[in-house]
Amino acid sequence: MSNTKSELRAKALAAREALSEKKRSAAAAKLAKRGLPFKLLPGSIVSGYSPIRSEIDPLPLMRKLADEGARLALPCVTARGQALVFRLFHPNDRLMLGPLGIPEPSPAAAEVIPDVMLTPLAAFDRLGHRIGYGAGHYDFTFAHLRKTKTIVGIGLAFAVQEIEAVPALAHDVALDYVLTESELFDFRSSEVAHSVRG
């Protein structure tokens, strides 16, 4: 099986692209309705992301978490090979385009280190490995920030992005959970937990 990361990425992204707008919206609403698989402490900082291409939209879930007392943040790209920087964000804030053309908070917004990182991905497997877009931003960021504190990494994806196995390398950081519209994968225990709760 000589599936390279780039081939696996292309295949998973094609499956994601093929989803209708209606299916995407319904999936984002289901994620929000189910919420996180654990109780957040009041004032916890949850970083999301501004969805690009056909990524699942984390905003409905982020709004729900904000209503439950979470403080929200979004990543800002600094340079390739460097950790992302996170700035506080409110769902009604006006965002500006960052260097990669992705909406980010203003540089005036306070810089924070998240407790929970909602992470976009191209593909994932049942061991918690993810394939991103190849720049390594999230791997660098997890490795860098986890020297400072414990950060829970949660991948958000559509079910069609699951693949059999990610060819993980030593520097690839596994996620703690992956949430899709139909299942919850918990990689912190030895068993993978599936719960299909709408």
DRENLO-346403 format. One record per residue (C-alpha): z, x, y. Coordinates in steps of 0.05 Angstrom, whole numbers, padded with zeros to 5 digits, always signed. Example, Ala and Ser with C-alpha at 12.3 -4.5 7.8 and 13.67 -1.06 7.14 Angstrom:
+00156+00246-00090
+00143+00273-00021
This chain:
+00000+00000+00000
-00024+00040+00060
-00007-00009+00115
+00005+00031+00177
+00050+00006+00232
-00011-00006+00277
-00045-00047+00222
+00018-00087+00209
+00028-00097+00284
-00044-00122+00293
-00037-00171+00235
+00029-00200+00258
+00005-00206+00330
-00058-00242+00306
-00014-00292+00269
+00028-00300+00332
-00033-00309+00377
-00059-00363+00331
+00001-00409+00345
-00014-00467+00391
+00021-00475+00458
+00057-00536+00430
+00084-00497+00371
+00108-00441+00417
+00146-00488+00462
+00176-00525+00403
+00199-00459+00372
+00231-00435+00437
+00268-00502+00443
+00293-00497+00371
+00320-00427+00383
+00357-00452+00445
+00385-00512+00408
+00412-00469+00351
+00440-00417+00398
+00469-00350+00376
+00500-00341+00307
+00567-00321+00336
+00614-00340+00393
+00602-00304+00458
+00662-00280+00497
+00663-00310+00567
+00628-00264+00617
+00588-00228+00563
+00524-00197+00589
+00462-00220+00551
+00396-00187+00566
+00333-00224+00551
+00261-00207+00570
+00203-00235+00609
+00155-00260+00556
+00086-00228+00557
+00024-00242+00516
+00046-00293+00464
+00119-00274+00456
+00169-00328+00440
+00201-00350+00506
+00275-00331+00509
+00289-00370+00573
+00311-00436+00543
+00362-00398+00500
+00383-00355+00560
+00395-00417+00603
+00438-00447+00548
+00479-00382+00542
+00487-00380+00618
+00514-00452+00615
+00564-00427+00563
+00589-00372+00610
+00544-00313+00594
+00518-00268+00650
+00443-00255+00643
+00403-00191+00653
+00331-00170+00646
+00303-00101+00628
+00267-00057+00678
+00220-00003+00654
+00231+00066+00683
+00186+00114+00645
+00157+00121+00575
+00207+00155+00530
+00266+00134+00573
+00317+00079+00563
+00307+00013+00597
+00352-00004+00655
+00382-00074+00657
+00395-00114+00721
+00432-00179+00730
+00388-00240+00735
+00395-00316+00747
+00341-00362+00718
+00324-00385+00790
+00315-00314+00817
+00247-00292+00842
+00223-00233+00800
+00177-00176+00819
+00125-00142+00777
+00148-00077+00747
+00105-00015+00732
+00077-00047+00668
+00062-00113+00703
+00122-00147+00671
+00167-00190+00716
+00233-00154+00731
+00294-00166+00776
+00293-00134+00845
+00320-00062+00848
+00375-00092+00892
+00403-00130+00832
+00465-00099+00801
+00453-00052+00742
+00492-00070+00679
+00497-00051+00605
+00487-00112+00561
+00533-00134+00505
+00476-00171+00470
+00403-00151+00474
+00352-00205+00459
+00292-00163+00437
+00219-00180+00433
+00179-00154+00374
+00111-00154+00341
+00136-00158+00269
+00200-00155+00229
+00223-00150+00156
+00283-00174+00118
+00321-00109+00127
+00324-00117+00203
+00269-00067+00219
+00222-00085+00275
+00154-00063+00299
+00149-00063+00374
+00088-00045+00415
+00090+00029+00403
+00123+00056+00466
+00192+00061+00435
+00228+00031+00495
+00278-00010+00454
+00292+00045+00402
+00308+00094+00458
+00350+00042+00494
+00392+00022+00434
+00403+00095+00415
+00422+00113+00487
+00466+00054+00504
+00502+00050+00437
+00533+00118+00454
+00571+00080+00508
+00589+00014+00475
+00573-00033+00417
+00511-00073+00431
+00487-00130+00387
+00412-00127+00377
+00378-00194+00364
+00304-00198+00352
+00270-00263+00373
+00206-00281+00337
+00163-00335+00307
+00170-00342+00231
+00096-00320+00223
+00116-00251+00248
+00156-00235+00185
+00123-00181+00142
+00143-00153+00074
+00164-00084+00097
+00165-00044+00161
+00151+00030+00149
+00214+00051+00187
+00225+00121+00212
+00290+00158+00224
+00291+00142+00299
+00276+00068+00289
+00337+00025+00303
+00350-00035+00258
+00369-00101+00289
+00434-00138+00275
+00399-00206+00272
+00331-00238+00277
+00325-00309+00300
+00262-00350+00287
+00249-00424+00297
+00266-00437+00224
+00314-00383+00201
+00371-00338+00220
+00372-00269+00189
+00439-00232+00191
+00431-00159+00174
+00503-00138+00186
+00525-00158+00117
+00494-00133+00052
+00464-00201+00039
+00411-00232+00083
+00435-00299+00108
+00384-00354+00117
+00403-00417+00150
+00351-00469+00164
+00385-00512+00217
+00326-00546+00251
